[in-house]
Amino acid sequence: MLKLSFLRLSVLLLRILAVALCVGLFACDDSEETGETIGYNCAGELKTGSTSTFSISGYVKDGKTGNKQSGSVLLYDSLGVSLLGDSSVSSSSKYSFSGLTPSWYILKADISDYTTVPDKKCLTTSSTSKDLIALKSSQATNANVIVLTWGDSSSGAPKDLDSHLQADSASSASPSHVYYPSNNQGSSSAWAMLDIDNTNYSGPETITINLDSSSGPMRNSVSKACYYVRIYTNNYSFSQTGAQVQLFQSDGTVLTNFDAPTDTTYTTKPYWHVFDLDSNLNITIKNTVSSSAPTCS
């Protein structure tokens, strides 16, 4: 009769349990058996070992006007050290890169008279709507600029997303809620204004926060401002938008980027609370999705 020691039997049972958990909960492969490393791409997806490649393309747009710009786009590795490609771009032709594998990349728009802004993106699939945003330094003087972009019609994105900036209830801001149609458009004396309201895919949709100086504070004694995005087109979730929010600082460079959550829960005009700013422009990241508009108090 075959006999197993208590220790060997315990090890065997633990191994069976580990395999069961791996298969049932984590969909693991046999990497533990072969010594291979389980890897994930920049989107947190399990690498399949596929060698397939993809391509990306898009325009470069002025963040304050939405006008397409001419120049070039540079593609770098995730560290911004190795130049991987250089593509021309104009108002009638998109920049384009092909033969890419899923990873982080840095794209830089090199446009005359515009601040060069490195835009780090997790790229995993082909896209023809990877538009880049650029600002002139003069466009952001004594201001912070919030730019919302999202996918085009071919990407399956909703047609219309809306930017909202809400001042705290204690401020003297008027109006306290900047969005379309209450937008202060073109009013440089206002605490904030909606520069562009885009209702037909892609963006940009832009809000400018006016400051007393390059480092703040916000005008009209606004001590707190809350920024959120609403999907105006029904029956879409944020996972379908391909949305990105960029916050530009006073020299025209990007302070930070926010990518839309992969939430699929809310599909009836949902809200994405992206971040809050205090009077000294300190950021509190929120990144939450809800079925009702966030409050700012």
Disulfide bonds with the S-S distance in Angstrom:
Cys22-Cys28 2.37
Cys42-Cys122 2.13
Cys226-Cys296 2.11
